[in-house]
Amino acid sequence: MNSYSIWLKNNYKSFAATAGGVNNANKGSDYYATIGNYTSIAEYNDAMSLQQNFSQMMDAKTNYWSWQSTADRKNYRNLWVSSEQTNQ
């Protein structure tokens, strides 16, 4: 199961790079959890700003993502959830 979990993790990271424009260097697990919930970093930062949660906003240069479509975002989220469930 551990090997399968690692394979799933590599799969969602590869998909994020291809469909979302993610640069996978130096990204933590919170980042990958977050990007499946928002269409882009701009949408995420807007939401954090509206909540006055400024400390949670991300630098768009180093943490950029923008899904090509809602379907891609949902597909990524499903890949990420599968990986997390397998890891557990």
N, C-alpha and C positions, 0 to 999 in steps of 0.2 A: 504494500500500500504506500510505503514511503517513496518508492521509486515512481509510482504512478502519480503521487501528489507533486513531486518535483517536475515530472513531465507536464502536468496540468499547469503548474506555475510558469514554466517556460513558455507554454502555449499561450496563456493569457498575456504575458509580457510581449511576446512576438506580435500578437494580434493588436495590442495597444500601440505598438510602434507603427504597424502597418496602417491601421484604420483610424488611429487617433493622433498620430504625429508625436507620440511620446518618445523622449530620449530616456532610456531605461537606466542610465548611469546615476548612481547615488540616490535611488528612490527607495523609500521604506514602505513597510506594509500599510501604513495609514494612507499613503498617497494612492496606492493601488485600490484600496477600499473606497476612497473618495471619488476617483475618476469614473467609476461606474454609476455614480448617482447624479452626475451633472454633464450636460452636453459639452461644456468647454470650461477652461479656466476662467474665462470672463464671467460666465454664468455663476460659477462657484464663488468668485470674489464678490460679485454683486450680491449674492445671497448672504455672504458673511458681513458685508457692509450694511445691508438692511437690518441684520440682526445685531449690529454694532459689536460684532465679534472680530474686530480688526486684527487681533493677534493671530487669528487662524487664516488670514488671507495669505495667498501664495504668490511668490515672484513669478510673473508670467514668462520671464526669460529662461529660468531654470526648471520650471515645473509645467511647461506648456502641454496642453492637450486640447483637441477639438475633434469630436467624433464626426465622421462624414455623414452619418445619419442616425436617427433614433434607433433603428434596427441594429446598427453596429454597436451603439452604446449598450443596448440590451443584450446583445450577443456576448460582448465583453463581460458584462455583469454575470451572466450565466456561467461563463468560463471561470470567473473569479470565485463565485459561490461554490462551484463544483470542486475547485481546488481546496478551498477552505474546509468544506465538508469532508473531503477525503483525508485531509491532514488531521482532522479531529478524530 
